[in-house]
Amino acid sequence: MVFENVSADALGNIYIGLLGLAVLLYAILDGYDLGVGVLLPPRNEKFRDDMIASIGPYWDANETWLVLAVGLLLFAFPEAHSEVLQSLYLPATFMLLGLILRGVSFDFRAKVVQVNKRKWDLAFKYGSLLTTLAQGYMLGIYVTGLRSDLWAQMFALLAALGVTAAYAFIGSCWLILKAENQLQEKAYYWAKRGLGVLSIGIVAVSIANLTLHDEVRELWLSAPWGYVLMAIPVACFALLSLCGMLLKKLPEAKGKGEWLPFFIALLVFVLCFSAFGISYYPFVIPGKLTITDALSDANSLRFLLVGVVIVVPCILAYTAMVYKIFSGKSEKLSYY
């Protein structure tokens, strides 16, 4: 077998790394199109058409990373998969309902009579909102170690609002990149508003996070990792401050640098995720189940790794190809 000499510890790190990559790419790619959905204005049909057109070629493929993440969790860490689903069955159901509602609405809005189009646009908006809130709540409960006490529920609600704000912010930055004229002006306004909310959310979640696990608090307050972890929120605020200045100047730049707000939002997502990964490694379920404890049979994982090294690069390649083909400003969607 090609990977027969790979140790169990190495396999655990490989699969947790792949799982982290899938979750991060999902949060960024599906995050911006969920954010666009959340921002859909109920009373402006032209804006809604243009906003949905901006995510039309990408949104369905972006969810591939969610499927990959769930699959990796199931096959590589089956015990963790079981515990997560048992604890998060209800919010996971709401998330799936939101994703289904988005998919149905996206197609039906173009095929119903005009008077019913707004109803399906609103269904797309509220399906997006339901999905973001459910994902944020699930993340909050997961970070607490799947606790169900009052403090865990409060943290999960804070995470639900924080994730929704983060998705709305990166969604508005995506619209700055893809939209033109009045919609782009509106996107600048949404991004400025979202910037402040996101900053407050990062502070609140960072402080609350230190109260959840003694190991995490000790890591943040000790050298050398503490210096790295403390530098991450500082870097995030520096980037968000830079983004705030750009949002004021770019409308007068005649199209130059429109990609910068989205790029900065992407960097903030990567930094926040890096802080999360460093804080909770080597746990698959924070404070409860480690990589070693949850890892599946090593021989099975070595066999699966053959498929992974083929499938993951293929997904990355066609994702890059799609974004290259549909680069530039968005165009009107055609359903026929």
Buried (B, 14 or more C-beta within 10 A) or exposed (E): EEBEEBEBEEBBBBBBEBBBBBBBBBBBBBBBBBBBBBBBBEEBEEBBBBBBBBBBBBBBBBBBBBEBBBBBBBBBBBBBBEBBEEBBEEBBEBBEBBBEBBBBBBEBBBEEEEEEBBEBBBBBBBBBBBBBBBBBBBBBBBBBBBBEEEEBBEBBBBBBBBBBBBBBBBBBBBBBBBBEEEBBEBBBEBBBBBBEBBBEBBEBBBEBBBEBBEEBBEBBEEEEBEEBBBEBBEBBBEBBEEBBEBBEEBBEEEEEEBEBBBBBBBBBBBBBBBBBBBBBBEBBBBBBBBBEBBBBEBEEBBBBBEEBEEEBEEBEEEBEEBEEEBEEBBEEBEEE
